[in-house]
Amino acid sequence: MTRVVVWLTEGTWAGCVDAAKSLAPDDAEFVLLHVTDGDVTEAVHGAFGGLLGRGRAPAELSSGSAETLLAKA
């Protein structure tokens, strides 16, 4: 069995998934990968609190975004 790793980003995930499906063998196993830069998350800590309300840490918001992205893919 062939294992295909697909690195996803917010702007290109749909095209990446479609391309991987069209190029991989029918029996391929897909691993979807989304990486969030920790430095970016820390840099915008204040913006998350000010713009998005209280009670959620930046890592939780980022993690939620990543989970949504992977679920759509």
N, CA, C and O atoms as a Maestro MAE file, in Angstrom:
{
 s_m_m2io_version
 :::
 2.0.0
}

f_m_ct {
 s_m_title
 :::
 protein
 m_atom[292] {
  # First column is atom index #
  i_m_mmod_type
  r_m_x_coord
  r_m_y_coord
  r_m_z_coord
  i_m_residue_number
  s_m_chain_name
  s_m_pdb_residue_name
  s_m_pdb_atom_name
  i_m_atomic_number
  :::
  1 25 0.848 -1.182 0.000 1 A "MET " " N  " 7
  2 3 0.000 0.000 0.000 1 A "MET " " CA " 6
  3 2 0.893 1.245 0.000 1 A "MET " " C  " 6
  4 15 1.926 1.287 0.669 1 A "MET " " O  " 8
  5 25 0.485 2.225 -0.742 2 A "THR " " N  " 7
  6 3 1.185 3.496 -0.828 2 A "THR " " CA " 6
  7 2 0.604 4.460 0.186 2 A "THR " " C  " 6
  8 15 -0.616 4.577 0.299 2 A "THR " " O  " 8
  9 25 1.460 5.156 0.929 3 A "ARG " " N  " 7
  10 3 1.014 6.177 1.869 3 A "ARG " " CA " 6
  11 2 1.382 7.544 1.278 3 A "ARG " " C  " 6
  12 15 2.528 7.781 0.897 3 A "ARG " " O  " 8
  13 25 0.396 8.428 1.211 4 A "VAL " " N  " 7
  14 3 0.581 9.767 0.645 4 A "VAL " " CA " 6
  15 2 0.357 10.788 1.745 4 A "VAL " " C  " 6
  16 15 -0.694 10.799 2.386 4 A "VAL " " O  " 8
  17 25 1.346 11.648 1.965 5 A "VAL " " N  " 7
  18 3 1.221 12.723 2.945 5 A "VAL " " CA " 6
  19 2 0.874 14.001 2.188 5 A "VAL " " C  " 6
  20 15 1.574 14.386 1.252 5 A "VAL " " O  " 8
  21 25 -0.209 14.652 2.599 6 A "VAL " " N  " 7
  22 3 -0.671 15.878 1.954 6 A "VAL " " CA " 6
  23 2 -0.584 17.003 2.978 6 A "VAL " " C  " 6
  24 15 -1.291 16.993 3.985 6 A "VAL " " O  " 8
  25 25 0.285 17.971 2.713 7 A "TRP " " N  " 7
  26 3 0.462 19.119 3.601 7 A "TRP " " CA " 6
  27 2 -0.580 20.157 3.223 7 A "TRP " " C  " 6
  28 15 -0.573 20.673 2.105 7 A "TRP " " O  " 8
  29 25 -1.476 20.463 4.154 8 A "LEU " " N  " 7
  30 3 -2.590 21.364 3.881 8 A "LEU " " CA " 6
  31 2 -2.347 22.753 4.454 8 A "LEU " " C  " 6
  32 15 -1.735 22.907 5.511 8 A "LEU " " O  " 8
  33 25 -2.835 23.753 3.742 9 A "THR " " N  " 7
  34 3 -2.868 25.131 4.237 9 A "THR " " CA " 6
  35 2 -4.268 25.669 3.977 9 A "THR " " C  " 6
  36 15 -5.018 25.115 3.174 9 A "THR " " O  " 8
  37 25 -4.608 26.747 4.659 10 A "GLU " " N  " 7
  38 3 -5.954 27.293 4.545 10 A "GLU " " CA " 6
  39 2 -6.340 27.651 3.110 10 A "GLU " " C  " 6
  40 15 -7.477 27.410 2.707 10 A "GLU " " O  " 8
  41 25 -5.444 28.205 2.353 11 A "GLY " " N  " 7
  42 3 -5.789 28.691 1.022 11 A "GLY " " CA " 6
  43 2 -5.729 27.669 -0.092 11 A "GLY " " C  " 6
  44 15 -6.273 27.904 -1.171 11 A "GLY " " O  " 8
  45 25 -5.077 26.530 0.143 12 A "THR " " N  " 7
  46 3 -4.854 25.590 -0.965 12 A "THR " " CA " 6
  47 2 -5.291 24.166 -0.668 12 A "THR " " C  " 6
  48 15 -5.043 23.273 -1.479 12 A "THR " " O  " 8
  49 25 -5.936 23.924 0.473 13 A "TRP " " N  " 7
  50 3 -6.207 22.545 0.875 13 A "TRP " " CA " 6
  51 2 -7.066 21.784 -0.137 13 A "TRP " " C  " 6
  52 15 -6.792 20.617 -0.417 13 A "TRP " " O  " 8
  53 25 -8.082 22.415 -0.678 14 A "ALA " " N  " 7
  54 3 -8.975 21.697 -1.598 14 A "ALA " " CA " 6
  55 2 -8.212 21.220 -2.838 14 A "ALA " " C  " 6
  56 15 -8.365 20.075 -3.262 14 A "ALA " " O  " 8
  57 25 -7.398 22.094 -3.411 15 A "GLY " " N  " 7
  58 3 -6.607 21.724 -4.586 15 A "GLY " " CA " 6
  59 2 -5.574 20.654 -4.273 15 A "GLY " " C  " 6
  60 15 -5.326 19.773 -5.096 15 A "GLY " " O  " 8
  61 25 -4.968 20.723 -3.089 16 A "CYS " " N  " 7
  62 3 -3.983 19.716 -2.689 16 A "CYS " " CA " 6
  63 2 -4.626 18.347 -2.539 16 A "CYS " " C  " 6
  64 15 -4.070 17.348 -2.993 16 A "CYS " " O  " 8
  65 25 -5.794 18.292 -1.905 17 A "VAL " " N  " 7
  66 3 -6.498 17.024 -1.725 17 A "VAL " " CA " 6
  67 2 -6.919 16.460 -3.085 17 A "VAL " " C  " 6
  68 15 -6.742 15.269 -3.341 17 A "VAL " " O  " 8
  69 25 -7.471 17.299 -3.949 18 A "ASP " " N  " 7
  70 3 -7.890 16.840 -5.284 18 A "ASP " " CA " 6
  71 2 -6.706 16.318 -6.090 18 A "ASP " " C  " 6
  72 15 -6.802 15.278 -6.741 18 A "ASP " " O  " 8
  73 25 -5.585 17.044 -6.044 19 A "ALA " " N  " 7
  74 3 -4.397 16.615 -6.793 19 A "ALA " " CA " 6
  75 2 -3.867 15.294 -6.254 19 A "ALA " " C  " 6
  76 15 -3.510 14.408 -7.031 19 A "ALA " " O  " 8
  77 25 -3.813 15.152 -4.943 20 A "ALA " " N  " 7
  78 3 -3.318 13.906 -4.353 20 A "ALA " " CA " 6
  79 2 -4.202 12.730 -4.746 20 A "ALA " " C  " 6
  80 15 -3.702 11.656 -5.081 20 A "ALA " " O  " 8
  81 25 -5.517 12.935 -4.706 21 A "LYS " " N  " 7
  82 3 -6.447 11.855 -5.077 21 A "LYS " " CA " 6
  83 2 -6.296 11.467 -6.544 21 A "LYS " " C  " 6
  84 15 -6.408 10.292 -6.893 21 A "LYS " " O  " 8
  85 25 -6.043 12.450 -7.400 22 A "SER " " N  " 7
  86 3 -5.939 12.143 -8.834 22 A "SER " " CA " 6
  87 2 -4.606 11.494 -9.202 22 A "SER " " C  " 6
  88 15 -4.525 10.787 -10.206 22 A "SER " " O  " 8
  89 25 -3.560 11.721 -8.407 23 A "LEU " " N  " 7
  90 3 -2.234 11.200 -8.739 23 A "LEU " " CA " 6
  91 2 -1.882 9.901 -8.024 23 A "LEU " " C  " 6
  92 15 -1.023 9.154 -8.493 23 A "LEU " " O  " 8
  93 25 -2.523 9.624 -6.913 24 A "ALA " " N  " 7
  94 3 -2.171 8.450 -6.110 24 A "ALA " " CA " 6
  95 2 -2.894 7.206 -6.616 24 A "ALA " " C  " 6
  96 15 -3.959 7.304 -7.226 24 A "ALA " " O  " 8
  97 25 -2.312 6.043 -6.361 25 A "PRO " " N  " 7
  98 3 -2.997 4.791 -6.722 25 A "PRO " " CA " 6
  99 2 -4.311 4.644 -5.949 25 A "PRO " " C  " 6
  100 15 -4.502 5.274 -4.908 25 A "PRO " " O  " 8
  101 25 -5.203 3.817 -6.463 26 A "ASP " " N  " 7
  102 3 -6.520 3.636 -5.846 26 A "ASP " " CA " 6
  103 2 -6.453 3.114 -4.419 26 A "ASP " " C  " 6
  104 15 -7.319 3.437 -3.606 26 A "ASP " " O  " 8
  105 25 -5.437 2.311 -4.100 27 A "ASP " " N  " 7
  106 3 -5.340 1.733 -2.758 27 A "ASP " " CA " 6
  107 2 -4.508 2.584 -1.797 27 A "ASP " " C  " 6
  108 15 -4.129 2.106 -0.728 27 A "ASP " " O  " 8
  109 25 -4.221 3.831 -2.156 28 A "ALA " " N  " 7
  110 3 -3.370 4.695 -1.337 28 A "ALA " " CA " 6
  111 2 -4.041 5.056 -0.018 28 A "ALA " " C  " 6
  112 15 -5.261 5.196 0.067 28 A "ALA " " O  " 8
  113 25 -3.218 5.201 0.991 29 A "GLU " " N  " 7
  114 3 -3.649 5.690 2.296 29 A "GLU " " CA " 6
  115 2 -3.188 7.139 2.401 29 A "GLU " " C  " 6
  116 15 -2.019 7.436 2.152 29 A "GLU " " O  " 8
  117 25 -4.090 8.035 2.764 30 A "PHE " " N  " 7
  118 3 -3.759 9.452 2.833 30 A "PHE " " CA " 6
  119 2 -3.572 9.898 4.270 30 A "PHE " " C  " 6
  120 15 -4.353 9.553 5.157 30 A "PHE " " O  " 8
  121 25 -2.515 10.673 4.480 31 A "VAL " " N  " 7
  122 3 -2.258 11.295 5.772 31 A "VAL " " CA " 6
  123 2 -2.314 12.799 5.530 31 A "VAL " " C  " 6
  124 15 -1.518 13.338 4.761 31 A "VAL " " O  " 8
  125 25 -3.256 13.477 6.187 32 A "LEU " " N  " 7
  126 3 -3.401 14.924 6.024 32 A "LEU " " CA " 6
  127 2 -2.638 15.622 7.134 32 A "LEU " " C  " 6
  128 15 -2.779 15.281 8.308 32 A "LEU " " O  " 8
  129 25 -1.824 16.604 6.753 33 A "LEU " " N  " 7
  130 3 -0.963 17.291 7.700 33 A "LEU " " CA " 6
  131 2 -1.213 18.789 7.631 33 A "LEU " " C  " 6
  132 15 -1.182 19.384 6.554 33 A "LEU " " O  " 8
  133 25 -1.462 19.394 8.788 34 A "HIS " " N  " 7
  134 3 -1.597 20.846 8.891 34 A "HIS " " CA " 6
  135 2 -0.758 21.285 10.068 34 A "HIS " " C  " 6
  136 15 -0.927 20.769 11.172 34 A "HIS " " O  " 8
  137 25 0.145 22.230 9.857 35 A "VAL " " N  " 7
  138 3 1.046 22.693 10.900 35 A "VAL " " CA " 6
  139 2 0.766 24.160 11.179 35 A "VAL " " C  " 6
  140 15 0.662 24.974 10.262 35 A "VAL " " O  " 8
  141 25 0.646 24.480 12.458 36 A "THR " " N  " 7
  142 3 0.462 25.865 12.876 36 A "THR " " CA " 6
  143 2 1.748 26.351 13.518 36 A "THR " " C  " 6
  144 15 2.274 25.694 14.416 36 A "THR " " O  " 8
  145 25 2.254 27.470 13.083 37 A "ASP " " N  " 7
  146 3 3.478 28.054 13.610 37 A "ASP " " CA " 6
  147 2 3.226 28.624 15.000 37 A "ASP " " C  " 6
  148 15 2.424 29.546 15.150 37 A "ASP " " O  " 8
  149 25 3.892 28.096 16.009 38 A "GLY " " N  " 7
  150 3 3.732 28.558 17.382 38 A "GLY " " CA " 6
  151 2 4.138 30.006 17.580 38 A "GLY " " C  " 6
  152 15 3.548 30.698 18.409 38 A "GLY " " O  " 8
  153 25 5.138 30.486 16.837 39 A "ASP " " N  " 7
  154 3 5.571 31.880 16.960 39 A "ASP " " CA " 6
  155 2 4.475 32.838 16.538 39 A "ASP " " C  " 6
  156 15 4.288 33.884 17.158 39 A "ASP " " O  " 8
  157 25 3.755 32.490 15.491 40 A "VAL " " N  " 7
  158 3 2.662 33.342 15.021 40 A "VAL " " CA " 6
  159 2 1.550 33.389 16.057 40 A "VAL " " C  " 6
  160 15 0.990 34.450 16.332 40 A "VAL " " O  " 8
  161 25 1.237 32.237 16.627 41 A "THR " " N  " 7
  162 3 0.191 32.169 17.646 41 A "THR " " CA " 6
  163 2 0.528 33.056 18.828 41 A "THR " " C  " 6
  164 15 -0.337 33.776 19.325 41 A "THR " " O  " 8
  165 25 1.771 33.017 19.286 42 A "GLU " " N  " 7
  166 3 2.187 33.848 20.418 42 A "GLU " " CA " 6
  167 2 2.178 35.328 20.057 42 A "GLU " " C  " 6
  168 15 1.834 36.167 20.889 42 A "GLU " " O  " 8
  169 25 2.550 35.650 18.839 43 A "ALA " " N  " 7
  170 3 2.632 37.051 18.424 43 A "ALA " " CA " 6
  171 2 1.274 37.726 18.393 43 A "ALA " " C  " 6
  172 15 1.179 38.931 18.622 43 A "ALA " " O  " 8
  173 25 0.234 36.979 18.117 44 A "VAL " " N  " 7
  174 3 -1.095 37.578 18.016 44 A "VAL " " CA " 6
  175 2 -1.963 37.303 19.245 44 A "VAL " " C  " 6
  176 15 -3.184 37.457 19.196 44 A "VAL " " O  " 8
  177 25 -1.338 36.902 20.328 45 A "HIS " " N  " 7
  178 3 -2.075 36.589 21.560 45 A "HIS " " CA " 6
  179 2 -3.015 37.722 21.961 45 A "HIS " " C  " 6
  180 15 -4.183 37.469 22.258 45 A "HIS " " O  " 8
  181 25 -2.538 38.948 21.975 46 A "GLY " " N  " 7
  182 3 -3.374 40.087 22.350 46 A "GLY " " CA " 6
  183 2 -4.512 40.323 21.373 46 A "GLY " " C  " 6
  184 15 -5.612 40.694 21.782 46 A "GLY " " O  " 8
  185 25 -4.264 40.114 20.103 47 A "ALA " " N  " 7
  186 3 -5.307 40.331 19.097 47 A "ALA " " CA " 6
  187 2 -6.447 39.331 19.261 47 A "ALA " " C  " 6
  188 15 -7.614 39.697 19.120 47 A "ALA " " O  " 8
  189 25 -6.130 38.109 19.551 48 A "PHE " " N  " 7
  190 3 -7.183 37.113 19.770 48 A "PHE " " CA " 6
  191 2 -8.075 37.534 20.931 48 A "PHE " " C  " 6
  192 15 -9.301 37.496 20.834 48 A "PHE " " O  " 8
  193 25 -7.447 37.934 22.021 49 A "GLY " " N  " 7
  194 3 -8.223 38.330 23.187 49 A "GLY " " CA " 6
  195 2 -9.087 39.544 22.910 49 A "GLY " " C  " 6
  196 15 -10.238 39.599 23.342 49 A "GLY " " O  " 8
  197 25 -8.545 40.515 22.197 50 A "GLY " " N  " 7
  198 3 -9.278 41.744 21.933 50 A "GLY " " CA " 6
  199 2 -10.345 41.611 20.865 50 A "GLY " " C  " 6
  200 15 -11.406 42.224 20.972 50 A "GLY " " O  " 8
  201 25 -10.082 40.825 19.845 51 A "LEU " " N  " 7
  202 3 -11.014 40.725 18.724 51 A "LEU " " CA " 6
  203 2 -12.019 39.590 18.850 51 A "LEU " " C  " 6
  204 15 -13.142 39.689 18.355 51 A "LEU " " O  " 8
  205 25 -11.624 38.540 19.497 52 A "LEU " " N  " 7
  206 3 -12.470 37.354 19.506 52 A "LEU " " CA " 6
  207 2 -13.098 37.052 20.860 52 A "LEU " " C  " 6
  208 15 -13.732 36.011 21.028 52 A "LEU " " O  " 8
  209 25 -12.935 37.928 21.802 53 A "GLY " " N  " 7
  210 3 -13.579 37.717 23.090 53 A "GLY " " CA " 6
  211 2 -12.690 37.045 24.103 53 A "GLY " " C  " 6
  212 15 -11.498 36.839 23.878 53 A "GLY " " O  " 8
  213 25 -13.296 36.707 25.228 54 A "ARG " " N  " 7
  214 3 -12.551 36.127 26.336 54 A "ARG " " CA " 6
  215 2 -12.861 34.643 26.462 54 A "ARG " " C  " 6
  216 15 -13.847 34.137 25.926 54 A "ARG " " O  " 8
  217 25 -11.979 33.965 27.195 55 A "GLY " " N  " 7
  218 3 -12.252 32.586 27.565 55 A "GLY " " CA " 6
  219 2 -11.641 31.527 26.674 55 A "GLY " " C  " 6
  220 15 -11.745 30.341 26.986 55 A "GLY " " O  " 8
  221 25 -11.016 31.902 25.590 56 A "ARG " " N  " 7
  222 3 -10.359 30.918 24.737 56 A "ARG " " CA " 6
  223 2 -8.925 31.348 24.504 56 A "ARG " " C  " 6
  224 15 -8.655 32.496 24.150 56 A "ARG " " O  " 8
  225 25 -8.023 30.426 24.704 57 A "ALA " " N  " 7
  226 3 -6.602 30.714 24.485 57 A "ALA " " CA " 6
  227 2 -6.300 30.674 22.996 57 A "ALA " " C  " 6
  228 15 -7.011 30.001 22.250 57 A "ALA " " O  " 8
  229 25 -5.263 31.376 22.538 58 A "PRO " " N  " 7
  230 3 -4.907 31.353 21.116 58 A "PRO " " CA " 6
  231 2 -4.671 29.951 20.588 58 A "PRO " " C  " 6
  232 15 -5.072 29.648 19.464 58 A "PRO " " O  " 8
  233 25 -4.029 29.080 21.369 59 A "ALA " " N  " 7
  234 3 -3.768 27.719 20.908 59 A "ALA " " CA " 6
  235 2 -5.067 26.973 20.660 59 A "ALA " " C  " 6
  236 15 -5.146 26.171 19.730 59 A "ALA " " O  " 8
  237 25 -6.093 27.224 21.477 60 A "GLU " " N  " 7
  238 3 -7.377 26.568 21.271 60 A "GLU " " CA " 6
  239 2 -8.020 27.033 19.975 60 A "GLU " " C  " 6
  240 15 -8.582 26.223 19.239 60 A "GLU " " O  " 8
  241 25 -7.944 28.317 19.689 61 A "LEU " " N  " 7
  242 3 -8.514 28.839 18.455 61 A "LEU " " CA " 6
  243 2 -7.784 28.264 17.253 61 A "LEU " " C  " 6
  244 15 -8.400 27.864 16.266 61 A "LEU " " O  " 8
  245 25 -6.468 28.229 17.354 62 A "SER " " N  " 7
  246 3 -5.671 27.697 16.269 62 A "SER " " CA " 6
  247 2 -5.973 26.217 16.069 62 A "SER " " C  " 6
  248 15 -6.130 25.762 14.936 62 A "SER " " O  " 8
  249 25 -6.052 25.477 17.142 63 A "SER " " N  " 7
  250 3 -6.334 24.058 17.074 63 A "SER " " CA " 6
  251 2 -7.724 23.821 16.461 63 A "SER " " C  " 6
  252 15 -7.900 22.912 15.650 63 A "SER " " O  " 8
  253 25 -8.695 24.634 16.847 64 A "GLY " " N  " 7
  254 3 -10.042 24.508 16.282 64 A "GLY " " CA " 6
  255 2 -10.042 24.751 14.799 64 A "GLY " " C  " 6
  256 15 -10.712 24.049 14.042 64 A "GLY " " O  " 8
  257 25 -9.288 25.749 14.381 65 A "SER " " N  " 7
  258 3 -9.174 26.053 12.957 65 A "SER " " CA " 6
  259 2 -8.551 24.893 12.196 65 A "SER " " C  " 6
  260 15 -9.001 24.536 11.107 65 A "SER " " O  " 8
  261 25 -7.521 24.314 12.773 66 A "ALA " " N  " 7
  262 3 -6.856 23.177 12.129 66 A "ALA " " CA " 6
  263 2 -7.787 21.984 12.040 66 A "ALA " " C  " 6
  264 15 -7.825 21.304 11.014 66 A "ALA " " O  " 8
  265 25 -8.546 21.714 13.111 67 A "GLU " " N  " 7
  266 3 -9.476 20.588 13.092 67 A "GLU " " CA " 6
  267 2 -10.553 20.780 12.037 67 A "GLU " " C  " 6
  268 15 -10.933 19.832 11.350 67 A "GLU " " O  " 8
  269 25 -11.042 22.003 11.908 68 A "THR " " N  " 7
  270 3 -12.054 22.294 10.895 68 A "THR " " CA " 6
  271 2 -11.485 22.083 9.493 68 A "THR " " C  " 6
  272 15 -12.142 21.498 8.631 68 A "THR " " O  " 8
  273 25 -10.269 22.560 9.275 69 A "LEU " " N  " 7
  274 3 -9.608 22.413 7.988 69 A "LEU " " CA " 6
  275 2 -9.441 20.939 7.626 69 A "LEU " " C  " 6
  276 15 -9.737 20.543 6.499 69 A "LEU " " O  " 8
  277 25 -8.974 20.126 8.566 70 A "LEU " " N  " 7
  278 3 -8.759 18.708 8.295 70 A "LEU " " CA " 6
  279 2 -10.095 17.987 8.086 70 A "LEU " " C  " 6
  280 15 -10.179 17.080 7.259 70 A "LEU " " O  " 8
  281 25 -11.126 18.375 8.816 71 A "ALA " " N  " 7
  282 3 -12.437 17.748 8.638 71 A "ALA " " CA " 6
  283 2 -13.003 18.023 7.240 71 A "ALA " " C  " 6
  284 15 -13.593 17.138 6.619 71 A "ALA " " O  " 8
  285 25 -12.820 19.244 6.755 72 A "LYS " " N  " 7
  286 3 -13.293 19.585 5.406 72 A "LYS " " CA " 6
  287 2 -12.528 18.802 4.347 72 A "LYS " " C  " 6
  288 15 -13.106 18.337 3.365 72 A "LYS " " O  " 8
  289 25 -11.220 18.661 4.557 73 A "ALA " " N  " 7
  290 3 -10.391 17.926 3.593 73 A "ALA " " CA " 6
  291 2 -10.773 16.466 3.568 73 A "ALA " " C  " 6
  292 15 -10.187 15.687 2.817 73 A "ALA " " O  " 8
  :::
 }
 m_bond[291] {
  # First column is bond index #
  i_m_from
  i_m_to
  i_m_order
  :::
  1 1 2 1
  2 2 3 1
  3 3 4 2
  4 3 5 1
  5 5 6 1
  6 6 7 1
  7 7 8 2
  8 7 9 1
  9 9 10 1
  10 10 11 1
  11 11 12 2
  12 11 13 1
  13 13 14 1
  14 14 15 1
  15 15 16 2
  16 15 17 1
  17 17 18 1
  18 18 19 1
  19 19 20 2
  20 19 21 1
  21 21 22 1
  22 22 23 1
  23 23 24 2
  24 23 25 1
  25 25 26 1
  26 26 27 1
  27 27 28 2
  28 27 29 1
  29 29 30 1
  30 30 31 1
  31 31 32 2
  32 31 33 1
  33 33 34 1
  34 34 35 1
  35 35 36 2
  36 35 37 1
  37 37 38 1
  38 38 39 1
  39 39 40 2
  40 39 41 1
  41 41 42 1
  42 42 43 1
  43 43 44 2
  44 43 45 1
  45 45 46 1
  46 46 47 1
  47 47 48 2
  48 47 49 1
  49 49 50 1
  50 50 51 1
  51 51 52 2
  52 51 53 1
  53 53 54 1
  54 54 55 1
  55 55 56 2
  56 55 57 1
  57 57 58 1
  58 58 59 1
  59 59 60 2
  60 59 61 1
  61 61 62 1
  62 62 63 1
  63 63 64 2
  64 63 65 1
  65 65 66 1
  66 66 67 1
  67 67 68 2
  68 67 69 1
  69 69 70 1
  70 70 71 1
  71 71 72 2
  72 71 73 1
  73 73 74 1
  74 74 75 1
  75 75 76 2
  76 75 77 1
  77 77 78 1
  78 78 79 1
  79 79 80 2
  80 79 81 1
  81 81 82 1
  82 82 83 1
  83 83 84 2
  84 83 85 1
  85 85 86 1
  86 86 87 1
  87 87 88 2
  88 87 89 1
  89 89 90 1
  90 90 91 1
  91 91 92 2
  92 91 93 1
  93 93 94 1
  94 94 95 1
  95 95 96 2
  96 95 97 1
  97 97 98 1
  98 98 99 1
  99 99 100 2
  100 99 101 1
  101 101 102 1
  102 102 103 1
  103 103 104 2
  104 103 105 1
  105 105 106 1
  106 106 107 1
  107 107 108 2
  108 107 109 1
  109 109 110 1
  110 110 111 1
  111 111 112 2
  112 111 113 1
  113 113 114 1
  114 114 115 1
  115 115 116 2
  116 115 117 1
  117 117 118 1
  118 118 119 1
  119 119 120 2
  120 119 121 1
  121 121 122 1
  122 122 123 1
  123 123 124 2
  124 123 125 1
  125 125 126 1
  126 126 127 1
  127 127 128 2
  128 127 129 1
  129 129 130 1
  130 130 131 1
  131 131 132 2
  132 131 133 1
  133 133 134 1
  134 134 135 1
  135 135 136 2
  136 135 137 1
  137 137 138 1
  138 138 139 1
  139 139 140 2
  140 139 141 1
  141 141 142 1
  142 142 143 1
  143 143 144 2
  144 143 145 1
  145 145 146 1
  146 146 147 1
  147 147 148 2
  148 147 149 1
  149 149 150 1
  150 150 151 1
  151 151 152 2
  152 151 153 1
  153 153 154 1
  154 154 155 1
  155 155 156 2
  156 155 157 1
  157 157 158 1
  158 158 159 1
  159 159 160 2
  160 159 161 1
  161 161 162 1
  162 162 163 1
  163 163 164 2
  164 163 165 1
  165 165 166 1
  166 166 167 1
  167 167 168 2
  168 167 169 1
  169 169 170 1
  170 170 171 1
  171 171 172 2
  172 171 173 1
  173 173 174 1
  174 174 175 1
  175 175 176 2
  176 175 177 1
  177 177 178 1
  178 178 179 1
  179 179 180 2
  180 179 181 1
  181 181 182 1
  182 182 183 1
  183 183 184 2
  184 183 185 1
  185 185 186 1
  186 186 187 1
  187 187 188 2
  188 187 189 1
  189 189 190 1
  190 190 191 1
  191 191 192 2
  192 191 193 1
  193 193 194 1
  194 194 195 1
  195 195 196 2
  196 195 197 1
  197 197 198 1
  198 198 199 1
  199 199 200 2
  200 199 201 1
  201 201 202 1
  202 202 203 1
  203 203 204 2
  204 203 205 1
  205 205 206 1
  206 206 207 1
  207 207 208 2
  208 207 209 1
  209 209 210 1
  210 210 211 1
  211 211 212 2
  212 211 213 1
  213 213 214 1
  214 214 215 1
  215 215 216 2
  216 215 217 1
  217 217 218 1
  218 218 219 1
  219 219 220 2
  220 219 221 1
  221 221 222 1
  222 222 223 1
  223 223 224 2
  224 223 225 1
  225 225 226 1
  226 226 227 1
  227 227 228 2
  228 227 229 1
  229 229 230 1
  230 230 231 1
  231 231 232 2
  232 231 233 1
  233 233 234 1
  234 234 235 1
  235 235 236 2
  236 235 237 1
  237 237 238 1
  238 238 239 1
  239 239 240 2
  240 239 241 1
  241 241 242 1
  242 242 243 1
  243 243 244 2
  244 243 245 1
  245 245 246 1
  246 246 247 1
  247 247 248 2
  248 247 249 1
  249 249 250 1
  250 250 251 1
  251 251 252 2
  252 251 253 1
  253 253 254 1
  254 254 255 1
  255 255 256 2
  256 255 257 1
  257 257 258 1
  258 258 259 1
  259 259 260 2
  260 259 261 1
  261 261 262 1
  262 262 263 1
  263 263 264 2
  264 263 265 1
  265 265 266 1
  266 266 267 1
  267 267 268 2
  268 267 269 1
  269 269 270 1
  270 270 271 1
  271 271 272 2
  272 271 273 1
  273 273 274 1
  274 274 275 1
  275 275 276 2
  276 275 277 1
  277 277 278 1
  278 278 279 1
  279 279 280 2
  280 279 281 1
  281 281 282 1
  282 282 283 1
  283 283 284 2
  284 283 285 1
  285 285 286 1
  286 286 287 1
  287 287 288 2
  288 287 289 1
  289 289 290 1
  290 290 291 1
  291 291 292 2
  :::
 }
}
